[in-house]
Amino acid sequence: MLSARNFPFGRAARPLWLDYGIALGAFGVSLLARLLLEGLGHFYYLPMVPAVMLTAIVTGRRGPTLLMVVLAIISNVLQVNRVGVIDTTANALLFFVVSWMIAGMCWRLRDAASGRERLIAYP
């Protein structure tokens, strides 16, 4: 049976630098997906959302998730020609708010799953 200590996505056994590596890896895969999807249309932030979710669920930490969100915003600002500064700022702020809300739901889901495993492991 799984205990809270060796939960599959537990952060106790994983060093912090590895969590940041997971965030960088998720960003790289999402950026590649975005570049591959460019032939089909304009997918600005959409491929970045699963990477935010993956980082939030797997790491369970706010720092790596924030890194993922900031990298997504920076890459979008550098790759997409926007109408103006207000358009760029509004899109970046909107993505930040939406992705942080999604990450919050992922953290709660992760905590609930961890709590359920603790209840099963220690009746």
C-alpha positions as CSV (number, residue, x, y, z in Angstrom):
1,M,0.0,0.0,0.0
2,L,1.1,3.5,-0.7
3,S,1.8,5.8,2.2
4,A,1.9,9.6,2.1
5,R,5.6,9.5,2.1
6,N,6.0,7.4,-1.1
7,F,3.0,8.8,-2.9
8,P,3.9,8.7,-6.7
9,F,4.1,12.5,-7.0
10,G,5.4,13.1,-3.5
11,R,7.9,15.9,-3.2
12,A,9.6,14.7,0.0
13,A,11.8,12.3,-2.0
14,R,12.6,14.6,-4.9
15,P,15.1,17.5,-4.7
16,L,13.9,21.0,-5.5
17,W,16.2,21.4,-8.5
18,L,14.5,18.4,-10.1
19,D,11.1,20.1,-9.8
20,Y,12.5,23.1,-11.7
21,G,13.8,20.7,-14.3
22,I,10.3,19.2,-14.6
23,A,9.0,22.8,-15.2
24,L,11.7,23.4,-17.9
25,G,11.0,20.1,-19.6
26,A,7.2,20.7,-19.6
27,F,7.9,24.2,-21.1
28,G,10.1,22.7,-23.8
29,V,7.5,20.1,-24.8
30,S,4.7,22.7,-24.9
31,L,6.8,25.1,-26.9
32,L,7.6,22.3,-29.4
33,A,3.9,21.5,-29.6
34,R,3.1,25.2,-30.2
35,L,5.6,25.4,-33.0
36,L,4.2,22.2,-34.6
37,L,0.7,23.5,-34.4
38,E,1.5,26.8,-36.0
39,G,0.8,25.3,-39.4
40,L,-2.8,24.7,-38.4
41,G,-3.5,28.0,-36.9
42,H,-2.6,30.5,-34.2
43,F,-2.2,28.7,-30.9
44,Y,-0.7,31.3,-28.6
45,Y,-1.1,30.1,-25.1
46,L,-3.2,27.0,-25.5
47,P,-0.3,24.5,-25.7
48,M,1.1,26.0,-22.5
49,V,-2.0,25.2,-20.4
50,P,-1.3,21.4,-20.1
51,A,2.4,22.2,-19.2
52,V,1.2,24.4,-16.3
53,M,-1.2,21.6,-15.2
54,L,1.6,19.0,-15.4
55,T,4.0,21.1,-13.5
56,A,1.5,21.9,-10.8
57,I,0.4,18.3,-10.3
58,V,3.8,16.6,-10.5
59,T,5.8,19.1,-8.5
60,G,3.2,20.4,-6.1
61,R,5.2,23.5,-5.6
62,R,4.5,27.1,-6.5
63,G,8.0,28.0,-7.6
64,P,8.3,25.6,-10.5
65,T,4.8,26.4,-11.6
66,L,5.4,30.1,-11.5
67,L,8.6,29.5,-13.6
68,M,6.5,27.6,-16.2
69,V,3.9,30.4,-16.4
70,V,6.6,33.2,-16.7
71,L,8.4,31.2,-19.4
72,A,5.2,30.8,-21.3
73,I,4.5,34.5,-21.1
74,I,8.0,35.5,-22.2
75,S,8.0,33.1,-25.1
76,N,4.6,34.4,-26.2
77,V,5.7,38.0,-26.0
78,L,8.8,37.2,-28.1
79,Q,7.0,35.1,-30.7
80,V,3.7,36.9,-31.4
81,N,3.4,40.4,-32.9
82,R,0.7,42.1,-30.9
83,V,-1.2,45.3,-31.7
84,G,0.3,47.2,-28.9
85,V,1.6,47.2,-25.4
86,I,-1.9,47.2,-23.9
87,D,-2.8,44.1,-25.9
88,T,0.4,42.3,-24.9
89,T,-0.1,43.2,-21.2
90,A,-3.7,42.2,-21.2
91,N,-3.0,38.8,-22.8
92,A,-0.1,38.1,-20.5
93,L,-2.1,39.1,-17.4
94,L,-5.1,37.1,-18.5
95,F,-2.9,34.0,-19.1
96,F,-1.3,34.5,-15.7
97,V,-4.6,34.7,-13.8
98,V,-6.2,31.7,-15.7
99,S,-3.1,29.5,-15.4
100,W,-2.7,30.3,-11.7
101,M,-6.3,29.4,-11.1
102,I,-5.8,26.1,-13.0
103,A,-2.7,25.4,-11.0
104,G,-4.5,26.1,-7.8
105,M,-7.1,23.5,-8.7
106,C,-4.3,21.0,-9.6
107,W,-2.7,21.6,-6.2
108,R,-6.0,20.9,-4.4
109,L,-6.6,17.8,-6.5
110,R,-3.1,16.6,-5.6
111,D,-3.6,17.3,-1.9
112,A,-6.9,15.5,-2.0
113,A,-5.4,12.5,-3.6
114,S,-2.5,12.5,-1.1
115,G,-5.0,12.8,1.8
116,R,-7.0,9.9,0.4
117,E,-3.9,7.7,0.2
118,R,-3.1,8.6,3.8
119,L,-6.5,7.5,4.9
120,I,-6.2,4.2,3.0
121,A,-2.7,3.5,4.3
122,Y,-3.5,4.3,8.0
123,P,-7.1,3.1,8.7
